[in-house]
Amino acid sequence: MTKSIQTDEFEASNNQYVTFQVADEIFSFPMLRVLEIIRIPTTVAVPLTPPTLIGLANLRGGVLPIIDLRKLLEFPTEDFNESSRVVVVDTGSASGKVGLVVDRVLQVKSVDKSQIDTSSNIQSNLDEKVLDGVIKMGDGEPVIQLLNVAEVVKNDFQTMVQEHISDAQSSASLSVEQYNEDDEDDTSNQLVSFMLDEQEYAFDLMDVEEIVRIPDNIASMPKTDAHVVGLIELRNRLLPLISLRTLFGLAEAQLCENNRIVIVSITLANGQREFAGFIVDQVREVLRVNEDLLQAVPSILQNTEEDIDKICRLDKGKRLVSVLNSENVFGHQELRDAMTDSRVQENQMQDHDESQDFVDEDDDGTAQLVVFMLCEQEYAVSIDNVQEITRIPDKMDRVPKTPKFIEGVVNLRGTVLPVIDMRTRFELDKMDASERQRIIVLTIAGITTGFIVDSVAQVLRLPREQIEASPNLSEEQTRVMGKVVNLKDEKRIIQVLEPDQLLSTKEINAIENKVA
């Protein structure tokens, strides 16, 4: 099966907008800019960045900046709640994407071009630069303000944004959480509906893990049935990719921009979970329906339609949705065989990775980092830059007329060592003295300087390729901590400092003149 983009289908996607609420206003982003919508993840705070940045998060193995859209738009701040979501958007920057926290995601709307007003006399409390126009739905519905992704981020995060937004499409996932913002205590049935050969089907939302775009790379599986397209890797797991069209005996069709993969899971009798990806023509929506709208499959069809569990009757019977039974779909022998093959290949890959890790420990491709804590966040410096690690003495002398950023000096084996609080350097709140605090002694521009940290955690040895560029969030942040270690399996993000950038030239000269 090969990819192709049909003009009418592409335009249909291009006219869809994800709408959301911030304060009392309704906004939207073009669907093609939205990569994913998720709950607010655990974040790592980043010093030396604008206050609108909440922190960095590990998403699908990548590092994602999480930004408070309320603060960006200068609305009054409020605590996040169960309805708060992160809209992951393509900024058109080299960094690729950012996550914007909104109060509530509403829905995906199909909009005709005639409904979009781009005139210069748009009434809004926002700077006109951040608006591409407004969407007027009519019928008493509120006006929806269409935000320009790049301009919204531009003021606080200039280094992240290019002047022109790329039209490239991402292969990142689109989570079903974008539709599921309602309270968890709702007892109605929720179904993820999708199209197959112009017919509507659905999986139970409880069985759907997420919905992803078709990736560029699909590993082929030789000697498999026609409906087994191949293998994909998702969150370090190999999944068989199944064409529902061919599985159900429908006509094959070329893949296009509208196709999605619905990731479905079931729980086996032994408690283990199995996952598979199913290609559908187009994901339609998440339905919330009462039990009385779900009817059993007519008895005449039960022997031939075992995959269909129930029929959902909507719009007074004018719209019928076939609800699939996930366990029966997984029960197809061809799918069982494909899942067995995927587990075999996954085990082979793990064996290869373990062997490669063993080799890395013995070659020159490794790095050693001293990991330390500040405000419950992990930071690191190369062990090559660390002269030693020592306790804070009971008494630290303050030298008259030294710069305010110097906490004091200590006598380290006959050498006067200026000491700086790393919290002060990063404009963080100071902490009370603790037995766990340490001084990390670094050499900066030929000057030996001590930095107080909350505690030293470990010496971490890892392959150099695991140290990657951090998102460019501010000029100073990029200069001082432009690298991160992204430990995907452990869900840890460690910010790596560049010691030579911890002090400015002026500060270094001040230390030389006053302390040496």
N, C-alpha and C positions, 0 to 999 in steps of 0.2 A: 504494500500500500504506500503510495507516495503523496506528498503534500501538494496542494494547490490552493490558491485563494480566489474564490469566485467574487466578482465585483459586488453583486447585490448582497451577498452574505457579509462581506467586509463592511459595506456601508451600514448594514443593520447593526453590527457591533459598534461602529463608529458613532452611531446616534443614540447610544445608551449612556446613561449617566447614573453614578452612584450618589444618592442623596443622603445627607446627614445633618444633624443638628448641633450647633454650638451656641450656647446661651439660648436666646429666644429666636435665633436666626436659622434659616434653612439654606444650606449650601450644597454644592455638588462638584464632583470631579468627573471628567470623561472616563467611561469604563475602561478605555484602552490605556489610561494612565494608572489605573488601580491594579496593583499586582496581587494584593492579598488584604484581608481584613481579619484581625485577630483580637483576642483579649489582651489587656495590658500585660506584657511579660515582665519578668524580673530584669532589672537594669543595673548597670554599673555606672556610677557617677563619674563625670569627667571634669576635672578642674580646668580653669582658664578658658571656659566656654561661656556663651551667653546663657542667661537664666532661663531662657525658653527651652533649653535642652534638658530633658529628664535624665537621659543617660544612654548607654549603649546596651543593646540586647543581642543575645545569640538566637538567630532565627534561621532554621534549616542549615545550620553550620556556618552561616555568614554573620558578620557584625553589622547591626542595623542601628543607626541613630534614632532615638525616640524623642519627639518634639511635642510640646504642649501647644496645640493650635489656639486654645483660648488666649494664652499669653502672646502668641504671634499676632493675633488679631486685636490685641489690647482690650479684651473683655475681662470683667472681674473674674478672678480665679475662684475655683471651687474644688473640693475634694473629689477624686474619682469615685465612681460607684459601679454597681453591677452592669449598668447600661453602657459604661464607657468602653470605647473600642479604639484600636489603632488601625488607621487606614494607611496601608503601605503603598506609596506612590513612586512612580518614576519621575525624577526631577529633571532628567536630561543632563545630569552632571556626570563627571567621571566616576563619582562615588556610586552612581547607579540609582539608589533608592533611599527614602527616609520613611519613618513611621510617624504619622500625625495623629495625636490623640484627640478624639471628638467625643461629644457628650453621648451621642446615640446615632447609630446607623439606621436609616429609615428603609429605603428600598432602592431597587434598580428601576429606573424609568426609561422607556423608549420615547425619544423626543424628536419631533419633526423640526426641520431647519426653520420653518416659518414661526415656530414658537420661541426662538432664541432672538433676543433683542440685544444688539451690540452697539447701539447708538451711544453717543457721548453724554446724553442727558439722563443717564440712569441714576435713580435716587438710591443712595446707599450711604451708610455711616463709615464705610471703608474707603481707603485710598483707591481711586479709580484704577491705579496701576495693577492692583492685585485681582481685578475682575476682568474676565473675558466677556461678560454680558450677564443677562438674566434670562431665566427660562420662565415663560408665562404659560402655565398649564391650563388656565381658564377654569370655568365652572366653580368659581369661588375658592379655588386652591391658592395657597400663598405663593408669592413669587420666590423662585429658587435662584440664589446668586451663584454664578458659575465662577469658581476660583481658578486663577492661573497658578499652576503648581509651582513653577519656578519663581514667580514674583512673590508668592507667599513666603517662601523660605529665604528669599534673596537678602533681605535687610539684615537678618541676624547671622546668616550663614553664606556670605558672599563667596567664600572659597569653594563651596560645594556646587555652585550653580554656573552653568555656561550661559552665554548670551542667548543661544538659540536652543530650543528643545528638540531633541531627536524624535523622529517618528518610529524608531525601532520598537518592535514588540518584544516584551519579555516572555520567557518561558517559565517564569515563577508561578507558584501555585495561587489559586484563588480559593480561600477557605470558605466552607459553608457557614462559618460563624458570621459572615457578613449579613446573612438573612436571619440569624437566630438571636435577636437581641431581647426577646421577651423574657419575662420572669420564669425561673426554672420550676415554679410550683404549678404551672399551667398543666392541666390534665388532658388537654386535647391531643389528638394524634398529629405528628409532624412528619411530612413526607418531602423528600427531595425529588422534584419532578424533572423529567428530561425528555427529549424527543428522539425517536428512532423511526426513520422512514415515514415521517409525517404523522406518527402515532405517539401519544404521550404515555410514558411509564413513570414509575417512581420506586425508590427504595425508602424504607423506614429511616428517618433521620438518625436513629440510634445506631444504625449499622454503617452509616457513612462517616468516614474519618475526615475526609476533605475532598476538594475538587481541584484538580490541577490542569494546566494547559498541556498540550502535547509537547514533550521535550524534543530537542533537536536530535538527541542520540537515543536510539532504541536498540538494545542488543538483540540480535537474532537468535532464535532457538531452532536448530536444525531438527528435522524429522518430527515436527509437531503438526497438529491439525491446523486447518486454514484459519480458524478463529483465534489462534494463539499468535498474536502479532510479535511478541518478543518479551524482553525483560527491561524494566526500568529500575533505577536506583532512587529511592526516596528515603531521606533521613537514615542513611546507612543501612537500608534494608532493600534487598532485591525483591521486586514484585513481578509476577506474571501479568502481562498486559493482554487483555481479552477484547476482541471486537464483539460487542453485543449483537450487532447486525448479523454477523455470520453465525454466532451461537444460536440465535433465534431463527435462522434460515431466511433472513431478509436479504434483499439485494445489496451487494457491496457498493461503496461510494468512496470517492477520493477524500482524503482528509483536507480540512480547510481551517480557516481562522476560528470558526465557531465550535469546532470539536473540543470536547473536554474529556478528561479521565476522572471518573468517579471512583475514589478509593473506598472499598467496602471491606468490612471485617466481620468475622463471626467468631464465637467462642465455642471451642470443642468441649466434649464431655470431660476431658482431663483438665479443663481450665485454660488450656493454651489458646492463643488467638491466631487466626490465619487472615492474611490480607491479600487482596488482588485488586488490580485496576481495570475498570471497564470503560472502553471508549464509547461515548454517546455522541449523537449529532449536535446536541446543544442542551445545556442546562437551562431550565426555564425558571423555576422558583422553588422556594420552600413553602409548602402548603400547611396550613394549620386547620385541620378538619375535625368535626365532631364524629363520634362513633357511628351515628345514624346515617352518615354519608358513605360509610364503607359497607359493601355488600359482598357476600360470598360469590365465588365464581359459579356461574350456572353449571349444573351437574353435567350437562351435555358436553362441556368443555374441559371438565376436570381431568380426564385421562390424557388429553392432548396438550393442556396448558398447565402442567404441574409447576412451572416457574412462577406463574401468576397466583398470588395468594388471595387478593381481594380486588374488587372494582370500586373505585371512588367516583361517585356521581356528583358532578358540579353543574352549576348554572341550570338547575332544573332538568338535569339529564342530558343537556346539550354537549357537555364536556365530560368525557369518560377517561379516567386515568387508571391504567393497569398497575396495581401495586405488586412488586416482585417479592418473592420469598427468598431471602438471601441464602438460607441454608440449602434450599433446593437448587439454586443457581450454582452454588459451590459444589453441589453433589454431582455435577456432570463429570464423567470419568475423564474426559479430555482436560478439564480444568484441574482435576486432581493430579493428573500426570504432569501438567505444566507446573503446578506448585511444588511437586516433588523435585522436578528439574531445577527450579529456582533455588530450593534449599541446598541442593548439591552444589550448584555454582557459588552460592553465598558462602558455604563452608570452605570451598576451594579458595575463594578470595580472602577469607579470614586467615587461612593457613599461610597464604602468600604474604599477607600483610605482617603476620607475626614473624615470619622468616625475615622480611625486609627490615622490620624494626630491630631485630637482633643484629643485622649487619650494620645498621645505622649507628648503633652504640659503639662500634669498633672503628668506624671510619672518621674522617675529618669533617663530616657534614653535620656535626652536632654543635649546639650552643649550651652554655651554662648560665643561668640567670639566678641572681639573689632576689627572692620574692619577699616583699614586706607589706605591712598593712598600714593604711591611713584611712580613718573614718570607716572602718569595716570594708574597705575596698582593697583589692590586690594590685600592687605595682611591682615593677622589677627593674633591675639594672644588670648589665652584663657583669659577670664575675671578674672579667678582666679589668673593670674600672674600680673594683672594690679593693681598697688597701687592707682594711680590717673592719671588724664589727666589735664594738665595745659597749659596756654598760655606761649609763650616765652617772657621773660622779655625784657624791652627796653635795658637793659645793662646786658651782660653776662661776668663775670670776667674770665680772662685767668690766670691760675696759672703757674708761672715759672717752667720749668723742668718737666712738665707733658707730657705724651705721645701725639704725634701729632694727634692721632685719637680722642682725647678729645677736643671738641669745646670750652669748658669752664666749669665753675661751677656756680650754682645759689644757693641762700640761700632759702631753702624751709622750712619755719616755724622753723628756727633755725638749720636746718640740711644742711650741705654742700652737694649739689647734683651734681656729675659729669654728664655732658651732652655730648652725642655722636650723630652726625648726622647719621641717618639710611642710607642716601644715600651714605655717605662715607664708612659705613660698607659694603655696597654691591657694592662698586666701581662704583657708578652711578654719573653722572654729578650733581654738586651742583646747587641749585636753589637760586634765589634772595629771600630776606626776604619777607614774605607774612603774611597778617592778618589771613590766614587760617591755617598756620602752628601751630602745637601743640607739646608738650612734653608728651610722654607716659612714665610714671614712672613704671619701672619693678624692681623686686628683683631678682638678679642673683647671685647664690652662696652666699647668705646672704648679698650682697651689693646692696643698692638701687641706681639705675642708670636711668638716663633719656635719652630717644631717641627722636630726632627731626624727625617728619614725616610731609609730605606735608599737610595733613588734616586728620581728623577723620571722617569716613563716617557714621557708625552706630554700634549699638550693635545687633548682629545677634543671634537669638535663633533657634536652629535646632536639629533634631534627630542626635545622635552621629554617626549613621551608614552612614550619609552623609559625614562624614570626612573620606577620603580614602587615601591610600598610593599614593604618587606622583611617577611618573617614575624616576628611578635612573639615573640621568644625570651626576652627578659628586659626588665625595665623600663628598665635603663640602656642596653642595646643599642638598644632602640626609640627612646630619646631621643637618643642620640649618633649612631647610624647606622641610622635608620629607613627609608632609601631604598636601592635598588640599581639599577644599570644591568644589564639582562639582554640581552647581545649574543648572541642565539640562534644565528645562523649561525656565529659564532666560538667558541661555547661558552665565553663569558667572563662571569663575574659580578663586577661592580665595586661595592664597598660605598661609598656616598656619605655623607660625614660632614657633620654640622651643626656648623659651627665654634663657634657660640654655646653649644653644649652640651659642648665639650671640657673646659672648666674649670667647677668649681662656684663658687657665689657666694663661699664661704669662700676658695677658692684665688685667685680674682680679687682679693679684698680683701687677701690676703697679698702678692700681687705689687705692688699699689698701695702698700702700706705699706712694703715692704722694698726695692723696686727703684726706684720712681719718685723 
